[in-house]
Amino acid sequence: MEERLFERVQLLWCRFQEVYISTAENISSEVKSALMLLNSLNKSTSFNSNNCNLNKSRDIEFIHQLIAQTTIEKQYKELMDYFADIIKSRPSSKKASLGQVTTPFPIIKEIIAECKSIKSTQKIPETLKWLDVGCGPGFFISWIMIQELIQESIKNSGKTEKISANLHDIEYWHSLKARLGAIDIDSLSIHMAKRFASMILLLLIRHEGWHLSHEIIEILPPIQFFAHDFLDEKSPIDGFKPTIIVGNPPYIFSRNLTPKYRMELKNSCYSSAQGQFDISDVFIERSIQLLPPNGVLGLIIPEILLSLSSRRNIRRILINSSNYIFIREVQETFQTANVENIELFIRKSHQQSDPMLKIEKTNIQGETQVIFEGNKIKPQEIEQEIEHNDRLLDLLHIKNESKYSEIVEFVERKFYSINEWNELHPQQPIFVFRGVELSKKGVIIQCTNCGLWMPFSRKILKCKHCHRPISQSIIPTKIIHERLDFTNQNRKKNSANSVQKFVQNFPHEKKKLQTDSYIDLEYKGIQYKPLERYHQLRIVVRQLLHEKKICAAEIEPDTMTSQSIYNICFPSVFKDEVPSLVKNLRSDLTADYLFVTFSKGKRLFPRILLNILKEIPFIPKNFKHI
Ligand SMILES: C[S@@+](CC[C@H](N)C(=O)[O-])C[C@H]1O[C@@H](n2cnc3c(N)ncnc32)[C@H](O)[C@@H]1O
């Protein structure tokens, strides 16, 4: 699988060069042969000759279309989409182990622009040296490269020469390369990033009508790539000495790291890698270590960094090492990860001091507002802030948790969480899974190319299975039936094997669920999840802290659920315990515990919910059946 993806990128790159050369007007034979030579040198993967024509016409058409785009920004976005699709097609387990999600273009632009603006307030201007951490296909660093080049070219605007003299000078290109760096642990990402940067650069050169010399081609792309673990204390990145670090670090909870890697981090110099942590915390700490005083860090990061008690270590590091912290709520959401994000910017301080803190939010009308700005905060002001923004408290570590500490201490003393149970009883694990992957209304469509089915959404333009375009005129089908007419024996789908009881939603007050909805089972491509899981002893959870309660219920055996519902599967030792476990989950005590330790009154989103659910203590420690 991975090899095929290497090959797909390489094939695109080779085809790009062919089209580029064949459609160029003024390209010297020297440049042509340099490009061809580069092509052959870059064949880091040996082609399977059977695959040489794979997707050829589609790729060629895509490249022509790309070249024909009117602005570099449009070209960038199109090429990004192509590369992001390759990343998406990797197995989910691989993506999860790397924390791999691609960042939307508007966020990349915003982060880069903000970092520049923070740097520009400095009294003594300095040459910027950028590092993209966890670069993936290099979407951050390539946009920085484009911006640097455009900025260089317009230095001469108004003069007769179209471009800055520097762009003719190979020394400029070498100095650019010395100032741009990117690191990723994943070799496919680095392979992709090199090709992405080269293609977009060649497009820019053509778009701007700049002179392309064979010397430029020889250093292509003008970025230093490091295929290495960023957190390795002996990584070559130490010698790079960046002044601005940007990126979207991987987001992996410590428990989901391999035990060996988790142990290595715990034994390292990083103080953020203690207790429960997230790998993104360690990325932040490592970045701060690398930056010089007044160096700037700009990252996109899940918002829970500001509130989870387990992330206190990294908040402390941020406050102690910065003279400026800027937090901006992100409006654009990721397609693949349901998580609220913030853009986090800091400027590193020379010594420990009270950082200037700025928090920006977007109100219901979509207007951006600075909701807090200052460094000397008086206790009364903080009290007022609590009403609006509880997280601020924790950020400045002035939180008074005493009145809740008893609840926390009691619940943790009396009950196990799922995670704790599983560590103690690996032979009788409890596991959590989400139900059938369906959109809200349960409507599906069939791809006319591969014949597989998928949830219908007006936003989906490509088949999620074969990635070919989906015609918007396909008529959607209903997969869920409110009241199924079992008397109609002629309909195949009414036979007992092809339908199953189904719960899509349930009211908050329901403790025991019965259903009269049914789901058809016959649609290939729909992720029903293995049917045997639904035979198991289960509790379902729809929401945490809705109306200050956990919305949990018992469910009839064999009833399937939609993906918005979490299914907690218990081993058979819990046979008689389900009603009391539901009661525990729905209790005020558990809700208070959850409120204090995790949510602090904010909405919780599914990706976070799964981790949180596994951390809630609700299984009595005095349970005797083992
Ligand atoms: C959230 S993705 C971001 C990708 C890309 N920067 C973007 O914004 O589209 C995180 C990236 O971090 C990389 N990564 C994970 N662990 C790493 C480590 N220890 N050192 C360096 N890179 C790592 C993954 O391979 C992945 O490409």
The ligand as a Tripos MOL2 file, in Angstrom:
@<TRIPOS>MOLECULE
LIG
   27    29     1     0     0
SMALL
NO_CHARGES

@<TRIPOS>ATOM
      1 C1         -1.3150   16.9050   11.9360 C.3       1 LIG1
      2 S1         -0.1430   16.3030   10.7630 S.3       1 LIG1
      3 C2          0.3010   17.7910    9.9700 C.3       1 LIG1
      4 C3          0.7200   17.6620    8.5300 C.3       1 LIG1
      5 C4          0.9870   18.9550    7.8060 C.3       1 LIG1
      6 N1          1.9200   19.8000    8.5310 N.3       1 LIG1
      7 C5         -0.2620   19.7210    7.5510 C.2       1 LIG1
      8 O1         -0.4690   20.6930    8.2540 O.co2     1 LIG1
      9 O2         -1.0260   19.3840    6.6550 O.co2     1 LIG1
     10 C6          1.2080   15.8660   11.7910 C.3       1 LIG1
     11 C7          2.4640   15.3980   11.0920 C.3       1 LIG1
     12 O3          3.4410   15.1250   12.0950 O.3       1 LIG1
     13 C8          4.2210   14.0190   11.6850 C.3       1 LIG1
     14 N2          4.8420   13.4220   12.8950 N.ar      1 LIG1
     15 C9          4.2720   12.5750   13.8060 C.ar      1 LIG1
     16 N3          5.1590   12.2810   14.7750 N.ar      1 LIG1
     17 C10         6.3090   12.9480   14.4900 C.ar      1 LIG1
     18 C11         7.5750   13.0630   15.1320 C.ar      1 LIG1
     19 N4          7.8430   12.4360   16.2800 N.pl3     1 LIG1
     20 N5          8.5330   13.8300   14.5490 N.ar      1 LIG1
     21 C12         8.2750   14.4850   13.3790 C.ar      1 LIG1
     22 N6          7.0940   14.4150   12.7420 N.ar      1 LIG1
     23 C13         6.1080   13.6790   13.2820 C.ar      1 LIG1
     24 C14         3.2390   13.1170   10.9800 C.3       1 LIG1
     25 O4          3.9070   12.2450   10.0860 O.3       1 LIG1
     26 C15         2.3220   14.1270   10.2800 C.3       1 LIG1
     27 O5          2.7620   14.3600    8.9690 O.3       1 LIG1
@<TRIPOS>BOND
     1     1     2 1
     2     2     3 1
     3     2    10 1
     4     3     4 1
     5     4     5 1
     6     5     6 1
     7     5     7 1
     8     7     8 2
     9     7     9 1
    10    10    11 1
    11    11    12 1
    12    11    26 1
    13    12    13 1
    14    13    14 1
    15    13    24 1
    16    14    15 ar
    17    14    23 ar
    18    15    16 ar
    19    16    17 ar
    20    17    18 ar
    21    17    23 ar
    22    18    19 1
    23    18    20 ar
    24    20    21 ar
    25    21    22 ar
    26    22    23 ar
    27    24    25 1
    28    24    26 1
    29    26    27 1
@<TRIPOS>SUBSTRUCTURE
     1 LIG1         1 GROUP 0 **** ****
